[in-house]
Amino acid sequence: MNNPLIPEDRGEHEMFWVSLQPHLLSRGYKLRPRYDPEWTPSWTKPGGKHRGFYEDSLRGGAKLLDGIRISDNMKVVFKPVATSSDELALAILLSSPKARADTRNCAVPVLDVVDIPGNDERVLMVMPMLKEIFNVPFRRVGEVVEMLEQFLYCLQFLHENNIVHMDFCRYNLMMDGSRIIPKGWHFCNAYSHDGVSFASAFEWNDRWSVRPVQYYLIDFGLSRQLQDASTRVVGDWGQDRTVPEMSFEIPSDPFKVDVYQLGNAIKEYVAAYTGLRILDPLIENMTASDPVKRFTADQAVLYFQERKAKWSKRAMKSRIWKKGTPFKRRFMVKYRGENPITV
């Protein structure tokens, strides 16, 4: 039990995870100390410093929480989902041996499904802890091309199986960061290995030096598997509200919506970095305002393949920079080995 002399520091939403901690432990998963029912805040112990010095001061979220798979020390993420949801059904389908055998499938794999005691309506999906792609700078053209290629093939794979994601947007594009950041990163602090150290101490490798990098598509909460490719939908959906045909009255082609969303997500990177103009023609065709004129996933893949065949190794190795990066900082990165995480 919590010490009654210590003010409760955990939010109401965190107590859900506290209640599950013993069950998850019995299933082979360990949560951070903060979620132990017997937890005492480190900063309240004799000689304790400001709470900011302690990892257990970091709060988790209501929708997701990190943990460790005890058998191999793998970092994982837990997500509560409804047992009747399309999200769970699709996650299981896309994690099946048959689906994983297709190398185009980069949907995040579900490692386990854990029951919630006393609750028949929800379960916990267990997935690998991934890294947001925008939290680590791109350094070369080929790094962006590698990412785009994997997501294009994944889009094609999904559409071949009549699956529409409906939120193929920036915040759902992730990567395996294990080789990029060998020391790992904290779930609550993207630029810290342990959650409390400063970003200046954060060590990472650029993607080019550890390629290939595996990318993943997450969050199938709005996704569905359609009966056939002629199905149309209405409403607003996903993070990207710029989809031209989005409407509550006029049905839209959800496959073309996916294409637009991915194209627009990549467009953000082209706009944010120098040296990525070679992707402009593809992006223009993926984000055409008229969905009839917009590429299908197959057309996007074919166009990409044709363009890629003409790009030289030298072009792929060319450096790119976030726009506005000062010349001095570029020089220090290129010739002096500096590797700031924010540039």
C-alpha positions in Angstrom: 0.0 0.0 0.0 1.0 3.6 -0.4 2.5 5.3 2.6 -0.3 7.6 4.0 2.3 10.1 5.1 3.4 10.7 1.5 1.1 12.7 -0.8 -0.2 10.6 -3.7 1.7 11.7 -6.7 0.1 9.5 -9.3 -2.8 10.7 -11.4 -6.1 8.9 -11.6 -5.3 7.6 -15.1 -2.1 6.0 -13.8 -3.9 4.0 -11.1 -5.3 1.8 -13.9 -1.7 0.7 -14.6 -0.9 0.4 -10.9 -3.8 -2.0 -10.5 -2.5 -4.1 -13.4 1.1 -4.2 -12.3 0.9 -7.6 -10.3 -1.0 -9.2 -13.2 1.5 -8.0 -15.8 4.3 -9.2 -13.6 2.7 -12.7 -13.5 2.6 -12.6 -17.3 6.2 -11.8 -17.6 6.2 -8.0 -17.9 7.7 -5.4 -15.6 6.5 -1.9 -15.3 8.6 1.1 -14.1 8.9 1.5 -10.3 6.3 4.3 -10.3 3.6 1.7 -11.1 4.5 -0.7 -8.2 1.6 -0.7 -5.7 4.2 -0.4 -2.9 6.0 2.6 -4.6 7.5 5.4 -2.5 8.6 8.4 -4.5 12.4 8.6 -4.5 12.5 12.3 -3.8 10.6 11.8 -0.5 13.2 9.4 1.0 15.8 10.7 3.4 18.3 12.8 1.6 16.2 13.1 -1.5 16.8 15.8 -4.0 14.3 17.6 -6.3 11.9 15.3 -8.0 13.4 16.2 -11.4 16.5 14.1 -10.6 14.5 10.9 -10.4 13.2 8.7 -13.1 10.1 7.7 -11.1 8.8 11.3 -11.3 7.9 10.8 -14.9 4.2 10.2 -15.5 2.9 7.8 -18.1 -0.1 8.2 -20.3 -3.7 6.9 -20.0 -3.7 5.3 -23.5 -0.2 3.8 -23.6 2.5 2.7 -21.1 5.9 1.2 -21.5 7.4 -1.8 -19.8 10.0 -4.6 -20.0 9.5 -8.1 -21.2 11.4 -9.9 -18.5 12.5 -12.9 -20.6 14.8 -10.9 -22.9 14.7 -7.4 -21.4 12.9 -6.1 -24.5 11.2 -2.7 -24.1 7.5 -2.9 -25.0 4.4 -0.8 -25.0 1.0 -1.7 -23.7 -2.2 -0.4 -25.4 -5.7 -1.1 -24.1 -8.1 -1.9 -26.9 -11.7 -3.2 -27.1 -12.0 -6.9 -27.7 -14.7 -6.2 -30.3 -12.6 -3.6 -32.2 -11.4 -3.8 -35.8 -8.1 -2.6 -34.4 -7.5 -5.8 -32.5 -8.7 -8.0 -35.3 -6.5 -6.3 -37.8 -3.5 -6.3 -35.4 -3.8 -10.0 -35.0 -4.3 -10.5 -38.8 -1.3 -8.4 -39.7 0.9 -10.1 -37.1 0.0 -13.6 -38.3 2.9 -15.7 -39.8 1.3 -15.5 -43.3 1.1 -11.6 -43.1 4.6 -11.3 -41.6 6.0 -13.4 -44.4 5.3 -10.6 -46.9 8.3 -8.3 -46.5 6.2 -5.3 -47.5 4.2 -5.6 -44.3 5.7 -3.1 -41.9 2.6 -2.9 -39.6 3.8 -2.9 -36.0 3.8 -6.5 -34.8 1.7 -7.5 -31.8 3.9 -9.6 -29.6 1.2 -10.6 -27.1 -2.4 -10.0 -26.1 -2.9 -9.8 -22.3 -6.2 -10.1 -20.6 -7.4 -7.5 -18.1 -8.7 -9.3 -15.0 -12.4 -8.7 -14.5 -12.8 -7.0 -17.8 -14.2 -9.0 -20.8 -14.5 -5.9 -23.0 -10.8 -4.8 -23.2 -7.4 -6.4 -23.5 -3.8 -5.1 -23.7 -1.9 -5.3 -26.9 1.8 -5.7 -26.4 4.0 -4.1 -29.0 7.7 -3.3 -29.3 8.6 0.2 -28.2 9.4 2.2 -31.3 11.0 5.6 -32.0 9.2 8.5 -33.6 11.0 9.1 -36.9 10.9 12.9 -36.5 12.7 12.8 -33.2 16.0 11.9 -35.0 17.3 14.1 -37.8 17.8 12.9 -41.3 21.3 13.4 -42.6 21.2 12.0 -46.2 18.9 11.7 -49.1 19.0 7.9 -49.0 17.7 7.8 -45.5 14.5 9.5 -46.5 14.3 7.4 -49.6 14.6 4.2 -47.5 11.8 5.3 -45.3 9.5 6.3 -48.1 10.2 3.0 -49.9 9.1 0.9 -46.9 5.9 2.9 -46.3 5.0 2.8 -50.0 5.3 -1.0 -50.1 3.4 -1.3 -46.8 0.6 0.8 -48.3 0.5 -1.4 -51.4 0.4 -4.5 -49.2 -2.5 -3.2 -47.1 -4.5 -2.1 -50.1 -4.0 -5.5 -51.9 -5.7 -7.0 -48.8 -8.5 -4.4 -48.9 -7.2 -2.8 -45.7 -7.3 1.0 -45.4 -5.4 2.6 -42.5 -7.3 6.0 -42.5 -4.6 7.7 -40.5 -1.4 7.1 -42.6 0.1 10.3 -41.1 3.3 11.7 -39.6 2.7 10.6 -35.9 1.9 7.0 -36.9 5.2 6.5 -38.8 7.8 5.0 -36.5 11.1 3.1 -36.7 13.2 0.5 -34.9 15.7 2.8 -33.1 17.7 0.0 -31.5 20.8 0.5 -33.7 20.4 4.2 -34.1 20.3 4.7 -30.3 22.1 1.6 -28.8 21.7 3.0 -25.2 18.0 3.3 -25.7 15.6 6.2 -24.9 13.1 6.8 -22.2 9.4 6.4 -23.0 8.6 9.8 -21.4 11.7 11.7 -22.6 12.6 11.3 -26.3 16.1 12.8 -25.9 17.3 11.0 -22.7 18.6 7.5 -22.2 17.3 7.3 -18.7 14.6 9.9 -18.5 16.5 12.4 -16.4 19.9 13.0 -18.2 20.1 16.0 -20.5 19.8 16.0 -24.3 23.4 17.1 -24.5 24.4 13.6 -23.2 22.2 11.8 -25.7 24.2 9.5 -28.0 22.9 8.4 -31.4 24.1 7.2 -34.8 22.8 8.6 -38.0 20.6 6.2 -40.1 23.1 6.0 -42.9 25.8 4.5 -40.7 23.5 1.6 -39.4 21.3 1.1 -42.5 19.1 -0.6 -43.2 16.6 0.8 -40.7 13.3 -0.9 -40.2 10.2 1.4 -40.3 6.8 0.6 -38.9 3.2 1.8 -39.3 1.3 2.0 -36.0 -2.2 2.8 -34.7 -4.9 1.0 -36.6 -7.7 2.5 -34.5 -9.5 3.9 -37.5 -8.5 1.1 -39.9 -10.8 -1.4 -41.4 -10.8 -4.3 -43.9 -13.3 -3.6 -46.6 -15.4 -6.1 -48.5 -14.2 -4.8 -51.8 -12.3 -1.9 -53.3 -15.4 -0.1 -54.4 -16.4 0.8 -50.8 -16.7 4.5 -50.1 -16.7 6.3 -46.7 -17.8 9.7 -45.3 -16.7 11.7 -42.3 -13.4 13.2 -41.0 -10.6 10.9 -40.0 -7.0 10.9 -38.9 -4.5 13.6 -38.0 -4.4 15.1 -41.5 -7.5 17.3 -42.0 -6.2 18.7 -45.3 -7.6 15.8 -47.4 -9.5 17.7 -50.1 -12.4 15.2 -50.4 -13.0 14.8 -46.7 -16.8 15.2 -46.2 -19.6 14.1 -44.0 -22.0 14.1 -47.0 -20.1 13.0 -50.1 -18.5 9.5 -50.0 -14.8 9.3 -50.6 -12.4 6.6 -51.8 -10.5 5.5 -48.6 -7.7 4.0 -50.6 -7.0 7.4 -52.2 -7.2 9.0 -48.8 -4.4 6.8 -47.6 -2.2 7.7 -50.6 -2.8 11.4 -49.9 -2.0 11.1 -46.2 1.3 9.3 -46.8 2.2 11.7 -49.6 1.5 14.7 -47.4 3.5 13.2 -44.5 6.5 12.9 -46.7 5.8 16.4 -48.1 6.4 17.8 -44.6 10.0 16.4 -44.6 10.7 17.7 -48.1 9.6 21.1 -47.0 11.6 21.0 -43.7 14.9 19.8 -45.3 17.2 21.0 -48.1 18.1 18.6 -50.9 14.9 16.5 -51.2 13.4 18.0 -54.3 13.9 14.7 -56.2 10.8 13.5 -54.4 8.6 16.4 -55.6 7.1 14.7 -58.6 6.0 11.6 -56.7 4.6 13.7 -53.8 2.7 15.9 -56.3 1.0 12.8 -57.8 0.2 11.4 -54.4 -1.3 14.6 -53.1 -3.3 15.7 -56.2 -6.4 17.5 -55.1 -8.5 15.5 -57.5 -8.6 11.9 -56.1 -9.3 10.6 -59.6 -6.0 12.0 -60.8 -4.2 11.0 -57.7 -1.9 7.9 -57.8 -3.1 4.6 -56.4 -0.7 2.7 -54.2 0.4 0.5 -57.1 1.0 3.5 -59.3 3.0 5.2 -56.5 5.2 2.1 -56.0 5.8 1.7 -59.8 6.7 5.4 -60.2 9.0 5.3 -57.2 10.8 2.2 -58.6 11.3 3.8 -62.0 12.7 6.9 -60.4 14.9 5.1 -57.9 16.5 3.1 -60.6 17.9 6.4 -62.0 19.2 7.8 -58.8 22.9 7.3 -58.3 24.6 6.1 -55.1 26.2 9.5 -54.9 22.8 11.2 -54.9 21.6 8.9 -52.1 24.7 9.7 -50.1 24.2 13.5 -50.5 23.8 15.3 -47.2 20.6 17.1 -46.3 20.0 19.6 -43.6 17.0 21.0 -41.7 16.3 24.4 -43.2 17.8 27.2 -41.2 20.8 25.1 -39.9 23.7 27.6 -39.7 26.8 27.0 -41.8 29.0 26.7 -38.7 26.8 23.9 -37.3 26.8 22.1 -40.7 30.6 22.3 -40.8 30.9 20.9 -37.3 28.6 18.0 -38.1 30.2 17.2 -41.5 33.9 17.7 -40.6 34.3 17.6 -36.8 32.0 14.7 -36.0 29.5 16.6 -33.9 26.1 14.9 -33.8 23.5 17.2 -32.1 20.1 15.5 -31.9 18.3 18.7 -32.8 19.9 19.5 -36.2 
